[in-house]
């Protein structure tokens, strides 16, 4: 039985290692094709890497660059957004996303934001909930460490310093846990999507006979707030709400 378990574990590790090697080879080949201007071929290889589940922020960033070179606005914006989902600090993806958005036809003005909303967007949201979880773990370790130092310290001065530091670390721990929870809930409850159709009619109800209230074009980002059959209820950054066909958009997710 033990030999069988070891054999299975070895097989799994070997298979994963082989898949990773193959993905790296495809990724490097795709990069070379991109450098040589063979963008469509590079796209196909990047897609093969995605199918192997060995994804990264750099992979989606490079795929976005290919689509940008091919003048495909929706796919380029979609992949830059995917790159930022995996790594919110990817400056290259962020910069190229700005250029790609300039190619879109829709100009949507965001609703005014409060000071707290701006702070959250400019600082807190720049770090993913996974990284905030790591921060929380670090502060939990520091809280425990300084409390132990306080407990075993014999000098009153050091005891006060260690106790005060452990309290500060504990407050930071609670703060980071709160942010992690908030970011995680936001990710699970917020479904963002990119318009892939050249032009899509947005209705006031989920029926073909519904009145058209406005139109959207390729590359526009929106939030999906409801779903009925093959219709999606969407919300724009300027507060507009309407219904459009599901096939006209592509939802963003980490995988």
FENSUL-V966025 format. One record per residue. N is the residue number from 1. RES is the residue in three letters. SS is DSSP state (H for helix, E for strand, L for the rest). Layout:
((N;RES;SS) (N;RES;SS))
//
This chain:
((1;UNK;L) (2;UNK;H) (3;UNK;H) (4;UNK;H) (5;UNK;H) (6;UNK;H) (7;UNK;H) (8;UNK;H) (9;UNK;H) (10;UNK;H) (11;UNK;H) (12;UNK;H) (13;UNK;H) (14;UNK;H) (15;UNK;H) (16;UNK;H) (17;UNK;H) (18;UNK;H) (19;UNK;H) (20;UNK;H) (21;UNK;H) (22;UNK;H) (23;UNK;H) (24;UNK;H) (25;UNK;H) (26;UNK;H) (27;UNK;H) (28;UNK;H) (29;UNK;H) (30;UNK;H) (31;UNK;H) (32;UNK;H) (33;UNK;H) (34;UNK;H) (35;UNK;H) (36;UNK;L) (37;UNK;L) (38;UNK;L) (39;UNK;H) (40;UNK;H) (41;UNK;H) (42;UNK;H) (43;UNK;H) (44;UNK;H) (45;UNK;H) (46;UNK;H) (47;UNK;H) (48;UNK;H) (49;UNK;H) (50;UNK;H) (51;UNK;H) (52;UNK;L) (53;UNK;L) (54;UNK;L) (55;UNK;L) (56;UNK;L) (57;UNK;H) (58;UNK;H) (59;UNK;H) (60;UNK;H) (61;UNK;H) (62;UNK;H) (63;UNK;H) (64;UNK;H) (65;UNK;H) (66;UNK;H) (67;UNK;H) (68;UNK;H) (69;UNK;H) (70;UNK;L) (71;UNK;L) (72;UNK;L) (73;UNK;H) (74;UNK;H) (75;UNK;H) (76;UNK;H) (77;UNK;H) (78;UNK;H) (79;UNK;H) (80;UNK;H) (81;UNK;H) (82;UNK;H) (83;UNK;H) (84;UNK;H) (85;UNK;H) (86;UNK;H) (87;UNK;L) (88;UNK;L) (89;UNK;L) (90;UNK;L) (91;UNK;H) (92;UNK;H) (93;UNK;H) (94;UNK;H) (95;UNK;H) (96;UNK;H) (97;UNK;H) (98;UNK;H) (99;UNK;H) (100;UNK;H) (101;UNK;H) (102;UNK;L) (103;UNK;L) (104;UNK;L) (105;UNK;L) (106;UNK;L) (107;UNK;L) (108;UNK;L) (109;UNK;L) (110;UNK;L) (111;UNK;L) (112;UNK;L) (113;UNK;L) (114;UNK;L) (115;UNK;H) (116;UNK;H) (117;UNK;H) (118;UNK;H) (119;UNK;H) (120;UNK;H) (121;UNK;H) (122;UNK;H) (123;UNK;L) (124;UNK;H) (125;UNK;H) (126;UNK;H) (127;UNK;L) (128;UNK;L) (129;UNK;H) (130;UNK;H) (131;UNK;H) (132;UNK;H) (133;UNK;H) (134;UNK;H) (135;UNK;H) (136;UNK;H) (137;UNK;H) (138;UNK;H) (139;UNK;H) (140;UNK;H) (141;UNK;H) (142;UNK;H) (143;UNK;H) (144;UNK;H) (145;UNK;H) (146;UNK;H) (147;UNK;H) (148;UNK;H) (149;UNK;H) (150;UNK;H) (151;UNK;H) (152;UNK;H) (153;UNK;L) (154;UNK;L) (155;UNK;L) (156;UNK;H) (157;UNK;H) (158;UNK;H) (159;UNK;H) (160;UNK;H) (161;UNK;H) (162;UNK;H) (163;UNK;H) (164;UNK;H) (165;UNK;H) (166;UNK;H) (167;UNK;H) (168;UNK;H) (169;UNK;H) (170;UNK;H) (171;UNK;H) (172;UNK;H) (173;UNK;H) (174;UNK;H) (175;UNK;H) (176;UNK;H) (177;UNK;H) (178;UNK;H) (179;UNK;H) (180;UNK;H) (181;UNK;H) (182;UNK;H) (183;UNK;H) (184;UNK;H) (185;UNK;H) (186;UNK;H) (187;UNK;H) (188;UNK;H) (189;UNK;H) (190;UNK;L) (191;UNK;E) (192;UNK;E) (193;UNK;E) (194;UNK;E) (195;UNK;E) (196;UNK;L) (197;UNK;L) (198;UNK;L) (199;UNK;E) (200;UNK;E) (201;UNK;E) (202;UNK;E) (203;UNK;E) (204;UNK;L) (205;UNK;L) (206;UNK;L) (207;UNK;L) (208;UNK;L) (209;UNK;L) (210;UNK;L) (211;UNK;L) (212;UNK;E) (213;UNK;E) (214;UNK;E) (215;UNK;E) (216;UNK;E) (217;UNK;E) (218;UNK;L) (219;UNK;L) (220;UNK;L) (221;UNK;E) (222;UNK;E) (223;UNK;E) (224;UNK;E) (225;UNK;E) (226;UNK;E) (227;UNK;E) (228;UNK;E) (229;UNK;L) (230;UNK;L) (231;UNK;E) (232;UNK;E) (233;UNK;E) (234;UNK;E) (235;UNK;E) (236;UNK;L) (237;UNK;L) (238;UNK;L) (239;UNK;L) (240;UNK;L) (241;UNK;E) (242;UNK;E) (243;UNK;E) (244;UNK;E) (245;UNK;E) (246;UNK;H) (247;UNK;H) (248;UNK;H) (249;UNK;E) (250;UNK;E) (251;UNK;E) (252;UNK;L) (253;UNK;L) (254;UNK;L) (255;UNK;L))
//
